[in-house]
Amino acid sequence: MSKTRIEREKETVAMMIRLYCRKRLGLEEMPAEYQELMEYAFRRLDGCKYGEKKLACKRCPTHCYKPAMREKIREVMRWAGPRMMLYSPIAAIRHIFNK
């Protein structure tokens, strides 16, 4: 069975946050603040009013993240996004093309 768009988005966000913590911060374990960020992102995805038709969050007309969380996820994605091509090229390409 194939995964839903929301499930794939959750996997991608989790990968990016783990990559950021491991490679950028040099930590093997995810700090509580990044675990909280990941759980927050999952809740936002679960409650997305666009469901399976959602756009990438940065292209979405409805910004559902609190400003502080939005800035934190932006920081993670700016750093991890380009590096995803090395660590998970299929997920990166799928994320780029929103498929």
MOMOFEN-V937278 format. One line per field, one symbol per residue. phi: phi as a letter, one per 20 degrees, with the letter a starting at -180 (. if undefined). psi: psi as a letter, one per 40 degrees, with the letter a starting at -180 (. if undefined). burial: # if it has 9 or more other ideal C-beta (glycine too) atoms within 8 Angstrom, else .. A space follows every 50 residues. Layout:
phi->???
psi->???
burial->???
This chain:
phi->.eefgffffffffffffffgffeeemdfdffgfeffffffffffffeffe lfdfefgfeffdeeefgfffffffgfffefgfeffeebgfffffffeld
psi->hiiiddddddddddddddddddddefhdihidddddddddddddddehee beeiiideehehheiiddddddddddddddddeddddgddddddddef.
burial->....##.###############.#.....##..##.##.###.##..#.# ...#.....#....#...##.###.##.###.##......#####....
